[in-house]
Amino acid sequence: MDKLKEIINERGEIRDGNILKVDSFLNHQLDAEFLYEIGEEFYRLFRNEGITKIVTIEVSGIAIASMAALFFKVPVVFAKKTESINLDKDVYSGKVYSYTKKKEYNIMVSKKYLNENDKLLIIDDFLAIGNAMKGLIDVAKQSGAEIKGIGIVIEKGFQQGGKFLREEGYNLKSLAIVDEMKNGSVVFREN
């Protein structure tokens, strides 16, 4: 997605530790009009997959998944990272380690919201080594749902998450793949 690459170059920041900071438009301050375009692009890529639900993980994936859901006209189910008194006790759960937060989360989805009849599109903002995806895939498998696609806004192609998911046979589509970050600039993989 050329517009995404342009916005990353204009508004993204490269930080130590191979961190690409895009919180000015994607995961802290949200550019809703652009996220709408991202949702439309995910619809274009996965519209023939019979999607019944979009799944993501809190917090950064929710806005992106919600925009895509407007086009698919399906619910968004998001895995929660923290327990609360209003979370159902009967849940699917998985483990996710966050590289940027240096913390492991126990993610949970109520069994009321996923089942073997669902055809899922999993969406997230970033894919690096794939911990969040592995956790969401685990939850989806527990439910018996079929994963029809994985949509990622920005994939760090120099890390192993995308390679792993493709080798496992998942229908993975990333809107921008970063091959490297050096000297203050981002090098994108050509389509």
N, C-alpha and C positions, 0 to 999 in steps of 0.2 A: 504494500500500500504506500504509494509514493508520498502522499500527504503526511502520513505518519512519520516517515523518514525525515521529511522536511521539518516537522515540528520537533522531533527528537534533536535534530541538529541545531535548531533555533533556541529551544527552551530546555533541553536536557543538560545535565551536568555530570561529568565523570568524576567519581570520587575514588579514593584509595580502596583497594580490595576488590577491584572490578565491579564497583557499584555504579549503576547508571541511575541517576536521580531524575525522575520525571514527575515529581509531585506537583509541579506547577500546572499540570493539565490532566494527569491520569489517576493519581492515587493519594492526593491530599486536597488540593484545589482541583475541582473537576470542570473541565471544559465540556459542558453538557451537549452543545451542538456537535462538537467533534466526536464525543462518545456515541451520539446518535448515528453518525456516519460509520463508526466502528461496528455498532450493532447491525446496521444495514449490510455491511461487508460480511459479517459472520453469517447473516441470513443468506446472502448470495452464495457463500461457500458451502453451506450445509442444508439448504432448503429442501433438497430431495431426499433427506435421510429419515423423514418421518418422526422428527423430534417431538416428544411429548413433554419433556421437562428440561430446563437448563439448570445445571448444578455448578456451584462455585464454593469458594471458601471465604469466610469473613476476613477482612473487611474490604480489601481493595477490589476484589472481583465482583462485588454486589452491583455497583453502578453499571459496569460493563455488561454483566449478565442481564440486568434489567432492561437496558437499551436493546439488546438482542431479542429479549422476550417480547418486546413491543412488535417486532416483525414476525416472530414465530407464533405469537398469540398463545403462549404457554406459560405456566408458572415457573418461577425461579425458586430453587431450593438451595439454601446455603448452609454449609457445615459450620457449626459454631465451635469456637475455640475455648469457650469457658462455660462451665456449668452455671445454671441459675435455678431458682426455685420454680420457675414456670416452664422449664425444659422437661419434656416427657422423660420418664425413666426408661422406657423401652426404646433404645436407640441403636443404630449402627455406629460403630466407632473405629477410628484409626489413629495412627500416630503420624505427626508431621513435625519435622525439625525446620525451624526458620533460620536461615543463614544470616539475614539482616538483623534479626532480634536475638540471635544466639540462644534460642529457647526451643524446647520440644513442647508441642501442644497435643492434647488428646482431642481430636475433632469428633463431633457428634452430629448425627442427623436423625430426627425422629422417624421411627419405622412407619408412621402414618403417611409420610410424604414420598417414599420411594418403594416401588415393588417390581415384581418380575414382568409386569406389562409395560414398563416404561422404557422409552428409547431416549437416551440421554445425550446431550451436548454439554461437555464440561468446558467452562470458560474461566480464564484467569488473566491477570495483567502481565505476569512474568513467568518465564520458564527458564530455569538455570540448570540445577542438577536434578530437578524433578521430584523433590520431596513432597510438595503439596499435591502434585498429580498422583503420585503413588498412594498417598493417603486417600484422596478422593476416589481413585480407582478401587481401592480396597473396600471403601464404603459402598460403592456401586455394586461390586461383586457380591457383597453380603446381602444386598437387597434382591439380587437376581436380575436387576435391570440390565439392558443392553447398552453399551457405550457405542454410540454411532459416530461420535466425533469429539475432538479436543480442539478448542480454539484459544490461541494465545495471542495477546497483543504484541509483546516483545519477547523474543526468544534469544537467549545468549547462546549462539551457535558454537562458541568456543568451549562451552561446558557440555556435559554429557546427557542432560535430560531429554533433549529432542531426539538425539541418536537412539537412546534407549527405547523411547516410546515408539519410534518408527520401526525399530527392529522387532518390537513386540507386536507389530501389526496394527497399531492404532492409526486412525485417520486424523492425523495431526496437521493443522493449518496454523501457521504463525504469520501475522500481518507484517512483521519486520523481524528479520534475523540479523543479529549483530555478530559479525565474525571476529572483530577485535575492537578494543578501545586503546588508543595510543596517542601520545602527544596531544591530548585534549580533544581528539576527534574520534568519531564513531565510523567504523568501516562496516558497511552492510553487505550481506550476501545478495548476489543478484538472483533474480527469479529464474 
